Amino acid sequence: MTHTKNAAFEAVLNSYHRCETAGGLFDTFYDVFFAKSPEIPPKFVQTDMERQKQDVMASVLMALRLAGGDAVARKYVSELAESHSRGRHNIKPELYALWLDALCESIKQHDPQYTPELEQQWREAMRPAIELMMAAY
Ligand code: HEM
């Protein structure tokens, strides 16, 4: 990994931890995400959303670790990809762009040190996990 990549990875992890400390990131996230498409809210009618917010918070950290080359994270995200594929949660690939936009809009609201450059670093860092999940559809 290059120094530039490492610095970006650190910047995103620090942002994640600022959001975690601030709290409420995934309350905002699901409000924003649900408003992105009428296809989205019906998928969560039977979901315990408090539990879901905890799970997704943890899974975002795993997605970031995948970008850092962590093998345990790769296995975890592969299983997540399987659970989101057409035979299970049935999450169409085009919904991931909305998911990532919603995440970035939420980070903008919750990270006091948000910058557009940081948003680009977040998008880069989430890309390997999202690509893996879209490919598994
Ligand atoms: C990188 C992007 C995403 C991550 C990290 C992620 C993470 C997770 C996690 C950790 C779970 C709970 C464990 C599981 O069921 O496997 C979950 C469940 C779920 N996700 Fe995602 N997800 C992502 C994208 C999406 C998208 C784009 C949708 C589209 C609507 C979606 C819809 C769902 C649904 C419907 C469930 C099941 C909820 C339930 O159990 O009732 N996810 N997701």
Backbone and ligand atoms as CSV (ligand in chain L), in Angstrom:
chain,resi,resn,atom,element,x,y,z
A,1,MET,N,N,0.849,-1.210,0.000
A,1,MET,CA,C,0.000,0.000,0.000
A,1,MET,C,C,0.883,1.258,0.000
A,2,THR,N,N,0.536,2.234,-0.787
A,2,THR,CA,C,1.344,3.458,-0.858
A,2,THR,C,C,1.097,4.318,0.378
A,3,HIS,N,N,1.960,5.306,0.589
A,3,HIS,CA,C,1.767,6.221,1.722
A,3,HIS,C,C,0.482,7.016,1.576
A,4,THR,N,N,0.190,7.434,0.345
A,4,THR,CA,C,-1.027,8.209,0.098
A,4,THR,C,C,-2.243,7.375,0.485
A,5,LYS,N,N,-2.237,6.108,0.073
A,5,LYS,CA,C,-3.369,5.218,0.378
A,5,LYS,C,C,-3.500,5.016,1.881
A,6,ASN,N,N,-2.353,4.823,2.545
A,6,ASN,CA,C,-2.372,4.653,3.990
A,6,ASN,C,C,-2.950,5.867,4.697
A,7,ALA,N,N,-2.528,7.035,4.248
A,7,ALA,CA,C,-2.997,8.280,4.868
A,7,ALA,C,C,-4.506,8.408,4.678
A,8,ALA,N,N,-4.996,8.047,3.497
A,8,ALA,CA,C,-6.428,8.135,3.227
A,8,ALA,C,C,-7.190,7.153,4.110
A,9,PHE,N,N,-6.639,5.941,4.258
A,9,PHE,CA,C,-7.258,4.911,5.080
A,9,PHE,C,C,-7.367,5.391,6.533
A,10,GLU,N,N,-6.274,5.970,7.045
A,10,GLU,CA,C,-6.269,6.534,8.403
A,10,GLU,C,C,-7.308,7.640,8.539
A,11,ALA,N,N,-7.401,8.477,7.534
A,11,ALA,CA,C,-8.337,9.607,7.571
A,11,ALA,C,C,-9.775,9.093,7.674
A,12,VAL,N,N,-10.076,8.034,6.923
A,12,VAL,CA,C,-11.432,7.483,6.936
A,12,VAL,C,C,-11.720,6.796,8.276
A,13,LEU,N,N,-10.747,6.042,8.776
A,13,LEU,CA,C,-10.949,5.388,10.086
A,13,LEU,C,C,-11.161,6.428,11.188
A,14,ASN,N,N,-10.397,7.515,11.131
A,14,ASN,CA,C,-10.575,8.579,12.132
A,14,ASN,C,C,-11.964,9.197,12.015
A,15,SER,N,N,-12.413,9.369,10.801
A,15,SER,CA,C,-13.755,9.925,10.578
A,15,SER,C,C,-14.820,8.984,11.145
A,16,TYR,N,N,-14.655,7.682,10.862
A,16,TYR,CA,C,-15.580,6.669,11.410
A,16,TYR,C,C,-15.655,6.813,12.933
A,17,HIS,N,N,-14.493,6.935,13.576
A,17,HIS,CA,C,-14.484,7.007,15.043
A,17,HIS,C,C,-15.083,8.317,15.556
A,18,ARG,N,N,-14.885,9.414,14.835
A,18,ARG,CA,C,-15.543,10.672,15.232
A,18,ARG,C,C,-17.061,10.532,15.150
A,19,CYS,N,N,-17.526,9.869,14.081
A,19,CYS,CA,C,-18.978,9.667,13.920
A,19,CYS,C,C,-19.510,8.763,15.016
A,20,GLU,N,N,-18.749,7.729,15.349
A,20,GLU,CA,C,-19.163,6.790,16.394
A,20,GLU,C,C,-19.275,7.526,17.731
A,21,THR,N,N,-18.313,8.369,18.027
A,21,THR,CA,C,-18.307,9.138,19.265
A,21,THR,C,C,-19.484,10.123,19.292
A,22,ALA,N,N,-19.713,10.781,18.167
A,22,ALA,CA,C,-20.805,11.765,18.088
A,22,ALA,C,C,-22.161,11.077,18.278
A,23,GLY,N,N,-22.291,9.838,17.775
A,23,GLY,CA,C,-23.544,9.086,17.885
A,23,GLY,C,C,-24.577,9.522,16.857
A,24,GLY,N,N,-25.525,8.623,16.586
A,24,GLY,CA,C,-26.651,8.976,15.723
A,24,GLY,C,C,-26.411,8.864,14.236
A,25,LEU,N,N,-25.214,8.435,13.826
A,25,LEU,CA,C,-24.913,8.358,12.387
A,25,LEU,C,C,-25.936,7.485,11.658
A,26,PHE,N,N,-26.241,6.322,12.236
A,26,PHE,CA,C,-27.109,5.397,11.512
A,26,PHE,C,C,-28.599,5.680,11.707
A,27,ASP,N,N,-28.942,6.549,12.662
A,27,ASP,CA,C,-30.314,7.076,12.688
A,27,ASP,C,C,-30.506,7.956,11.455
A,28,THR,N,N,-29.545,8.849,11.247
A,28,THR,CA,C,-29.589,9.723,10.064
A,28,THR,C,C,-29.519,8.885,8.801
A,29,PHE,N,N,-28.595,7.912,8.786
A,29,PHE,CA,C,-28.403,7.101,7.585
A,29,PHE,C,C,-29.722,6.478,7.115
A,30,TYR,N,N,-30.457,5.822,8.006
A,30,TYR,CA,C,-31.681,5.139,7.539
A,30,TYR,C,C,-32.772,6.130,7.141
A,31,ASP,N,N,-32.820,7.301,7.796
A,31,ASP,CA,C,-33.772,8.338,7.337
A,31,ASP,C,C,-33.445,8.754,5.900
A,32,VAL,N,N,-32.156,9.011,5.662
A,32,VAL,CA,C,-31.733,9.487,4.336
A,32,VAL,C,C,-31.887,8.373,3.302
A,33,PHE,N,N,-31.457,7.158,3.667
A,33,PHE,CA,C,-31.488,6.019,2.730
A,33,PHE,C,C,-32.930,5.676,2.339
A,34,PHE,N,N,-33.835,5.652,3.321
A,34,PHE,CA,C,-35.240,5.302,3.041
A,34,PHE,C,C,-35.876,6.297,2.076
A,35,ALA,N,N,-35.406,7.541,2.118
A,35,ALA,CA,C,-35.983,8.575,1.242
A,35,ALA,C,C,-35.429,8.503,-0.186
A,36,LYS,N,N,-34.413,7.668,-0.416
A,36,LYS,CA,C,-33.751,7.627,-1.729
A,36,LYS,C,C,-34.566,6.901,-2.802
A,37,SER,N,N,-35.368,5.923,-2.399
A,37,SER,CA,C,-36.145,5.163,-3.388
A,37,SER,C,C,-37.316,4.479,-2.685
A,38,PRO,N,N,-38.483,4.472,-3.329
A,38,PRO,CA,C,-39.634,3.774,-2.735
A,38,PRO,C,C,-39.418,2.264,-2.633
A,39,GLU,N,N,-38.383,1.759,-3.302
A,39,GLU,CA,C,-38.078,0.324,-3.201
A,39,GLU,C,C,-37.456,-0.038,-1.857
A,40,ILE,N,N,-36.894,0.958,-1.171
A,40,ILE,CA,C,-36.064,0.641,-0.003
A,40,ILE,C,C,-36.866,0.374,1.279
A,41,PRO,N,N,-37.757,1.282,1.728
A,41,PRO,CA,C,-38.406,1.035,3.030
A,41,PRO,C,C,-39.127,-0.315,3.136
A,42,PRO,N,N,-39.810,-0.790,2.066
A,42,PRO,CA,C,-40.509,-2.075,2.223
A,42,PRO,C,C,-39.590,-3.247,2.562
A,43,LYS,N,N,-38.308,-3.113,2.219
A,43,LYS,CA,C,-37.377,-4.205,2.520
A,43,LYS,C,C,-37.106,-4.340,4.016
A,44,PHE,N,N,-37.448,-3.292,4.765
A,44,PHE,CA,C,-37.120,-3.288,6.196
A,44,PHE,C,C,-38.359,-3.322,7.092
A,45,VAL,N,N,-39.520,-3.699,6.528
A,45,VAL,CA,C,-40.743,-3.658,7.356
A,45,VAL,C,C,-40.682,-4.605,8.550
A,46,GLN,N,N,-39.961,-5.707,8.387
A,46,GLN,CA,C,-39.927,-6.663,9.501
A,46,GLN,C,C,-38.631,-6.588,10.294
A,47,THR,N,N,-37.866,-5.528,10.067
A,47,THR,CA,C,-36.529,-5.437,10.655
A,47,THR,C,C,-36.559,-4.706,11.989
A,48,ASP,N,N,-35.827,-5.241,12.943
A,48,ASP,CA,C,-35.574,-4.539,14.207
A,48,ASP,C,C,-34.513,-3.481,13.893
A,49,MET,N,N,-34.928,-2.234,13.713
A,49,MET,CA,C,-34.013,-1.215,13.200
A,49,MET,C,C,-32.907,-0.835,14.189
A,50,GLU,N,N,-33.159,-0.952,15.474
A,50,GLU,CA,C,-32.089,-0.638,16.427
A,50,GLU,C,C,-30.948,-1.648,16.281
A,51,ARG,N,N,-31.325,-2.908,16.155
A,51,ARG,CA,C,-30.349,-3.980,15.937
A,51,ARG,C,C,-29.625,-3.768,14.600
A,52,GLN,N,N,-30.409,-3.438,13.566
A,52,GLN,CA,C,-29.867,-3.226,12.233
A,52,GLN,C,C,-28.801,-2.115,12.241
A,53,LYS,N,N,-29.093,-1.031,12.951
A,53,LYS,CA,C,-28.138,0.099,13.007
A,53,LYS,C,C,-26.818,-0.335,13.623
A,54,GLN,N,N,-26.901,-1.156,14.678
A,54,GLN,CA,C,-25.683,-1.677,15.321
A,54,GLN,C,C,-24.893,-2.559,14.352
A,55,ASP,N,N,-25.629,-3.458,13.678
A,55,ASP,CA,C,-24.983,-4.406,12.760
A,55,ASP,C,C,-24.305,-3.676,11.609
A,56,VAL,N,N,-24.995,-2.676,11.071
A,56,VAL,CA,C,-24.442,-1.982,9.903
A,56,VAL,C,C,-23.243,-1.129,10.310
A,57,MET,N,N,-23.324,-0.516,11.479
A,57,MET,CA,C,-22.167,0.245,11.986
A,57,MET,C,C,-20.926,-0.658,12.024
A,58,ALA,N,N,-21.097,-1.860,12.581
A,58,ALA,CA,C,-19.973,-2.798,12.673
A,58,ALA,C,C,-19.514,-3.238,11.280
A,59,SER,N,N,-20.482,-3.433,10.376
A,59,SER,CA,C,-20.120,-3.935,9.048
A,59,SER,C,C,-19.389,-2.877,8.222
A,60,VAL,N,N,-19.653,-1.621,8.492
A,60,VAL,CA,C,-18.921,-0.560,7.776
A,60,VAL,C,C,-17.444,-0.613,8.177
A,61,LEU,N,N,-17.188,-0.863,9.442
A,61,LEU,CA,C,-15.792,-1.003,9.868
A,61,LEU,C,C,-15.138,-2.197,9.160
A,62,MET,N,N,-15.877,-3.296,9.013
A,62,MET,CA,C,-15.343,-4.450,8.288
A,62,MET,C,C,-15.080,-4.101,6.819
A,63,ALA,N,N,-15.974,-3.341,6.223
A,63,ALA,CA,C,-15.789,-2.919,4.827
A,63,ALA,C,C,-14.511,-2.079,4.698
A,64,LEU,N,N,-14.277,-1.219,5.676
A,64,LEU,CA,C,-13.060,-0.388,5.645
A,64,LEU,C,C,-11.821,-1.265,5.805
A,65,ARG,N,N,-11.917,-2.265,6.663
A,65,ARG,CA,C,-10.780,-3.170,6.863
A,65,ARG,C,C,-10.499,-3.999,5.612
A,66,LEU,N,N,-11.547,-4.337,4.876
A,66,LEU,CA,C,-11.361,-5.043,3.602
A,66,LEU,C,C,-10.513,-4.188,2.665
A,67,ALA,N,N,-10.825,-2.895,2.616
A,67,ALA,CA,C,-10.048,-1.978,1.765
A,67,ALA,C,C,-8.585,-1.960,2.216
A,68,GLY,N,N,-8.347,-2.183,3.497
A,68,GLY,CA,C,-6.993,-2.233,4.022
A,68,GLY,C,C,-6.327,-3.589,3.817
A,69,GLY,N,N,-7.042,-4.558,3.212
A,69,GLY,CA,C,-6.449,-5.846,2.859
A,69,GLY,C,C,-6.601,-6.937,3.908
A,70,ASP,N,N,-7.481,-6.729,4.881
A,70,ASP,CA,C,-7.660,-7.686,5.984
A,70,ASP,C,C,-8.440,-8.934,5.515
A,71,ALA,N,N,-7.847,-10.124,5.724
A,71,ALA,CA,C,-8.446,-11.378,5.234
A,71,ALA,C,C,-9.712,-11.752,5.996
A,72,VAL,N,N,-9.751,-11.466,7.288
A,72,VAL,CA,C,-10.950,-11.759,8.085
A,72,VAL,C,C,-12.109,-10.895,7.575
A,73,ALA,N,N,-11.792,-9.646,7.267
A,73,ALA,CA,C,-12.809,-8.733,6.737
A,73,ALA,C,C,-13.306,-9.222,5.378
A,74,ARG,N,N,-12.429,-9.771,4.572
A,74,ARG,CA,C,-12.844,-10.289,3.254
A,74,ARG,C,C,-13.854,-11.415,3.415
A,75,LYS,N,N,-13.601,-12.298,4.363
A,75,LYS,CA,C,-14.519,-13.409,4.608
A,75,LYS,C,C,-15.874,-12.875,5.102
A,76,TYR,N,N,-15.817,-11.934,6.037
A,76,TYR,CA,C,-17.050,-11.345,6.577
A,76,TYR,C,C,-17.865,-10.692,5.452
A,77,VAL,N,N,-17.199,-9.879,4.622
A,77,VAL,CA,C,-17.934,-9.163,3.566
A,77,VAL,C,C,-18.447,-10.145,2.505
A,78,SER,N,N,-17.722,-11.236,2.265
A,78,SER,CA,C,-18.211,-12.253,1.328
A,78,SER,C,C,-19.522,-12.853,1.818
A,79,GLU,N,N,-19.608,-13.072,3.128
A,79,GLU,CA,C,-20.852,-13.614,3.697
A,79,GLU,C,C,-21.988,-12.596,3.607
A,80,LEU,N,N,-21.627,-11.334,3.823
A,80,LEU,CA,C,-22.606,-10.252,3.693
A,80,LEU,C,C,-23.105,-10.169,2.248
A,81,ALA,N,N,-22.181,-10.349,1.316
A,81,ALA,CA,C,-22.531,-10.321,-0.113
A,81,ALA,C,C,-23.526,-11.438,-0.415
A,82,GLU,N,N,-23.279,-12.593,0.180
A,82,GLU,CA,C,-24.170,-13.739,0.004
A,82,GLU,C,C,-25.572,-13.434,0.568
A,83,SER,N,N,-25.618,-12.810,1.740
A,83,SER,CA,C,-26.929,-12.531,2.366
A,83,SER,C,C,-27.709,-11.471,1.590
A,84,HIS,N,N,-27.009,-10.638,0.812
A,84,HIS,CA,C,-27.681,-9.581,0.044
A,84,HIS,C,C,-27.996,-10.008,-1.395
A,85,SER,N,N,-27.618,-11.216,-1.768
A,85,SER,CA,C,-27.770,-11.650,-3.160
A,85,SER,C,C,-29.232,-11.975,-3.484
A,86,ARG,N,N,-29.502,-12.279,-4.752
A,86,ARG,CA,C,-30.908,-12.337,-5.215
A,86,ARG,C,C,-31.734,-13.397,-4.507
A,87,GLY,N,N,-31.097,-14.470,-4.059
A,87,GLY,CA,C,-31.844,-15.520,-3.382
A,87,GLY,C,C,-32.200,-15.197,-1.938
A,88,ARG,N,N,-31.590,-14.146,-1.379
A,88,ARG,CA,C,-31.856,-13.832,0.043
A,88,ARG,C,C,-32.435,-12.421,0.189
A,89,HIS,N,N,-31.669,-11.420,0.637
A,89,HIS,CA,C,-32.277,-10.081,0.766
A,89,HIS,C,C,-32.663,-9.493,-0.608
A,90,ASN,N,N,-32.077,-10.022,-1.671
A,90,ASN,CA,C,-32.397,-9.601,-3.054
A,90,ASN,C,C,-32.182,-8.103,-3.258
A,91,ILE,N,N,-30.945,-7.678,-3.054
A,91,ILE,CA,C,-30.578,-6.267,-3.173
A,91,ILE,C,C,-29.951,-6.018,-4.543
A,92,LYS,N,N,-30.714,-5.342,-5.407
A,92,LYS,CA,C,-30.235,-5.080,-6.762
A,92,LYS,C,C,-28.988,-4.205,-6.727
A,93,PRO,N,N,-28.032,-4.471,-7.622
A,93,PRO,CA,C,-26.769,-3.711,-7.616
A,93,PRO,C,C,-26.946,-2.192,-7.632
A,94,GLU,N,N,-27.972,-1.685,-8.337
A,94,GLU,CA,C,-28.094,-0.224,-8.440
A,94,GLU,C,C,-28.448,0.442,-7.102
A,95,LEU,N,N,-28.890,-0.345,-6.118
A,95,LEU,CA,C,-29.224,0.253,-4.821
A,95,LEU,C,C,-27.971,0.628,-4.016
A,96,TYR,N,N,-26.826,0.072,-4.396
A,96,TYR,CA,C,-25.603,0.363,-3.631
A,96,TYR,C,C,-25.126,1.801,-3.806
A,97,ALA,N,N,-25.373,2.388,-4.971
A,97,ALA,CA,C,-24.972,3.799,-5.166
A,97,ALA,C,C,-25.783,4.686,-4.221
A,98,LEU,N,N,-27.079,4.346,-4.048
A,98,LEU,CA,C,-27.938,5.119,-3.139
A,98,LEU,C,C,-27.475,4.933,-1.696
A,99,TRP,N,N,-27.095,3.691,-1.396
A,99,TRP,CA,C,-26.593,3.368,-0.047
A,99,TRP,C,C,-25.360,4.215,0.276
A,100,LEU,N,N,-24.428,4.279,-0.697
A,100,LEU,CA,C,-23.179,5.016,-0.464
A,100,LEU,C,C,-23.433,6.525,-0.392
A,101,ASP,N,N,-24.322,7.021,-1.245
A,101,ASP,CA,C,-24.678,8.447,-1.161
A,101,ASP,C,C,-25.284,8.764,0.213
A,102,ALA,N,N,-26.170,7.888,0.685
A,102,ALA,CA,C,-26.807,8.108,1.992
A,102,ALA,C,C,-25.760,8.091,3.107
A,103,LEU,N,N,-24.802,7.164,2.997
A,103,LEU,CA,C,-23.737,7.102,4.012
A,103,LEU,C,C,-22.948,8.422,4.014
A,104,CYS,N,N,-22.573,8.875,2.839
A,104,CYS,CA,C,-21.761,10.102,2.745
A,104,CYS,C,C,-22.536,11.322,3.242
A,105,GLU,N,N,-23.824,11.404,2.906
A,105,GLU,CA,C,-24.634,12.532,3.396
A,105,GLU,C,C,-24.740,12.504,4.920
A,106,SER,N,N,-24.789,11.293,5.487
A,106,SER,CA,C,-24.887,11.161,6.946
A,106,SER,C,C,-23.563,11.541,7.610
A,107,ILE,N,N,-22.464,11.126,7.000
A,107,ILE,CA,C,-21.145,11.478,7.540
A,107,ILE,C,C,-20.969,12.990,7.519
A,108,LYS,N,N,-21.429,13.607,6.445
A,108,LYS,CA,C,-21.345,15.065,6.340
A,108,LYS,C,C,-22.046,15.742,7.517
A,109,GLN,N,N,-23.156,15.147,7.955
A,109,GLN,CA,C,-23.897,15.730,9.085
A,109,GLN,C,C,-23.281,15.411,10.443
A,110,HIS,N,N,-22.582,14.296,10.553
A,110,HIS,CA,C,-22.133,13.851,11.886
A,110,HIS,C,C,-20.652,14.021,12.159
A,111,ASP,N,N,-19.832,14.122,11.103
A,111,ASP,CA,C,-18.391,14.302,11.338
A,111,ASP,C,C,-18.073,15.796,11.302
A,112,PRO,N,N,-17.696,16.359,12.447
A,112,PRO,CA,C,-17.395,17.795,12.485
A,112,PRO,C,C,-16.208,18.170,11.586
A,113,GLN,N,N,-15.416,17.178,11.192
A,113,GLN,CA,C,-14.255,17.479,10.335
A,113,GLN,C,C,-14.475,17.048,8.883
A,114,TYR,N,N,-15.743,16.878,8.495
A,114,TYR,CA,C,-16.071,16.505,7.106
A,114,TYR,C,C,-15.503,17.512,6.106
A,115,THR,N,N,-14.923,16.984,5.022
A,115,THR,CA,C,-14.554,17.810,3.863
A,115,THR,C,C,-14.928,17.010,2.609
A,116,PRO,N,N,-15.080,17.672,1.466
A,116,PRO,CA,C,-15.330,16.928,0.223
A,116,PRO,C,C,-14.208,15.932,-0.089
A,117,GLU,N,N,-12.977,16.279,0.249
A,117,GLU,CA,C,-11.859,15.348,0.020
A,117,GLU,C,C,-12.034,14.087,0.873
A,118,LEU,N,N,-12.435,14.292,2.130
A,118,LEU,CA,C,-12.687,13.154,3.024
A,118,LEU,C,C,-13.813,12.275,2.444
A,119,GLU,N,N,-14.829,12.908,1.887
A,119,GLU,CA,C,-15.921,12.123,1.278
A,119,GLU,C,C,-15.374,11.247,0.145
A,120,GLN,N,N,-14.502,11.786,-0.677
A,120,GLN,CA,C,-13.918,10.981,-1.759
A,120,GLN,C,C,-13.132,9.803,-1.195
A,121,GLN,N,N,-12.438,10.051,-0.081
A,121,GLN,CA,C,-11.672,8.968,0.560
A,121,GLN,C,C,-12.607,7.894,1.112
A,122,TRP,N,N,-13.725,8.323,1.671
A,122,TRP,CA,C,-14.736,7.358,2.137
A,122,TRP,C,C,-15.241,6.512,0.967
A,123,ARG,N,N,-15.542,7.177,-0.146
A,123,ARG,CA,C,-16.085,6.458,-1.309
A,123,ARG,C,C,-15.081,5.425,-1.822
A,124,GLU,N,N,-13.814,5.818,-1.892
A,124,GLU,CA,C,-12.749,4.896,-2.302
A,124,GLU,C,C,-12.661,3.713,-1.345
A,125,ALA,N,N,-12.728,4.020,-0.045
A,125,ALA,CA,C,-12.531,2.984,0.980
A,125,ALA,C,C,-13.687,1.983,0.987
A,126,MET,N,N,-14.895,2.431,0.664
A,126,MET,CA,C,-16.051,1.527,0.645
A,126,MET,C,C,-16.140,0.739,-0.658
A,127,ARG,N,N,-15.410,1.189,-1.686
A,127,ARG,CA,C,-15.559,0.599,-3.017
A,127,ARG,C,C,-15.317,-0.913,-3.067
A,128,PRO,N,N,-14.222,-1.444,-2.478
A,128,PRO,CA,C,-14.001,-2.902,-2.586
A,128,PRO,C,C,-15.159,-3.722,-2.011
A,129,ALA,N,N,-15.696,-3.295,-0.871
A,129,ALA,CA,C,-16.809,-4.045,-0.272
A,129,ALA,C,C,-18.047,-3.957,-1.168
A,130,ILE,N,N,-18.327,-2.773,-1.666
A,130,ILE,CA,C,-19.523,-2.596,-2.500
A,130,ILE,C,C,-19.385,-3.374,-3.806
A,131,GLU,N,N,-18.188,-3.344,-4.388
A,131,GLU,CA,C,-17.980,-4.106,-5.633
A,131,GLU,C,C,-18.190,-5.603,-5.394
A,132,LEU,N,N,-17.662,-6.071,-4.260
A,132,LEU,CA,C,-17.819,-7.496,-3.938
A,132,LEU,C,C,-19.305,-7.841,-3.770
A,133,MET,N,N,-20.041,-6.954,-3.109
A,133,MET,CA,C,-21.466,-7.222,-2.865
A,133,MET,C,C,-22.277,-7.154,-4.159
A,134,MET,N,N,-21.977,-6.179,-5.017
A,134,MET,CA,C,-22.710,-6.071,-6.285
A,134,MET,C,C,-22.412,-7.277,-7.177
A,135,ALA,N,N,-21.168,-7.717,-7.164
A,135,ALA,CA,C,-20.758,-8.837,-8.026
A,135,ALA,C,C,-21.412,-10.145,-7.602
A,136,ALA,N,N,-21.760,-10.248,-6.310
A,136,ALA,CA,C,-22.330,-11.497,-5.791
A,136,ALA,C,C,-23.833,-11.598,-6.046
A,137,TYR,N,N,-24.432,-10.536,-6.602
A,137,TYR,CA,C,-25.903,-10.516,-6.752
A,137,TYR,C,C,-26.395,-11.718,-7.542
L,1,HEM,C1,C,-21.976,-1.953,1.548
L,1,HEM,C2,C,-23.288,-1.843,1.722
L,1,HEM,C3,C,-24.068,-2.593,2.789
L,1,HEM,C4,C,-23.656,-3.072,3.991
L,1,HEM,C5,C,-22.274,-2.958,4.612
L,1,HEM,C6,C,-24.795,-3.742,4.589
L,1,HEM,C7,C,-24.791,-4.368,5.835
L,1,HEM,C8,C,-25.818,-5.153,6.318
L,1,HEM,C9,C,-25.759,-5.971,7.527
L,1,HEM,C10,C,-24.557,-6.070,8.455
L,1,HEM,C11,C,-26.947,-6.613,7.645
L,1,HEM,C12,C,-27.377,-7.607,8.751
L,1,HEM,C13,C,-26.764,-8.971,8.502
L,1,HEM,C14,C,-27.312,-9.689,7.305
L,1,HEM,O1,O,-28.544,-9.728,7.107
L,1,HEM,O2,O,-26.490,-10.218,6.531
L,1,HEM,C15,C,-27.769,-6.199,6.537
L,1,HEM,C16,C,-29.053,-6.622,6.307
L,1,HEM,C17,C,-29.873,-6.112,5.321
L,1,HEM,N1,N,-29.548,-5.181,4.371
L,1,HEM,FE1,FE,-27.715,-4.444,4.045
L,1,HEM,N2,N,-25.875,-3.635,3.749
L,1,HEM,C18,C,-25.471,-2.926,2.653
L,1,HEM,C19,C,-26.249,-2.583,1.576
L,1,HEM,C20,C,-27.602,-2.753,1.501
L,1,HEM,C21,C,-28.452,-2.197,0.476
L,1,HEM,C22,C,-27.997,-1.366,-0.727
L,1,HEM,C23,C,-29.719,-2.569,0.763
L,1,HEM,C24,C,-30.930,-2.167,-0.050
L,1,HEM,C25,C,-32.116,-1.925,0.430
L,1,HEM,C26,C,-29.675,-3.407,1.964
L,1,HEM,C27,C,-30.746,-4.041,2.567
L,1,HEM,C28,C,-30.645,-4.927,3.614
L,1,HEM,C29,C,-31.784,-5.719,4.103
L,1,HEM,C30,C,-33.196,-5.731,3.540
L,1,HEM,C31,C,-31.292,-6.465,5.179
L,1,HEM,C32,C,-32.074,-7.474,6.035
L,1,HEM,C33,C,-32.782,-6.769,7.163
L,1,HEM,C34,C,-33.490,-7.763,8.069
L,1,HEM,O3,O,-32.842,-8.667,8.599
L,1,HEM,O4,O,-34.707,-7.629,8.220
L,1,HEM,N3,N,-28.372,-3.476,2.387
L,1,HEM,N4,N,-27.071,-5.315,5.750
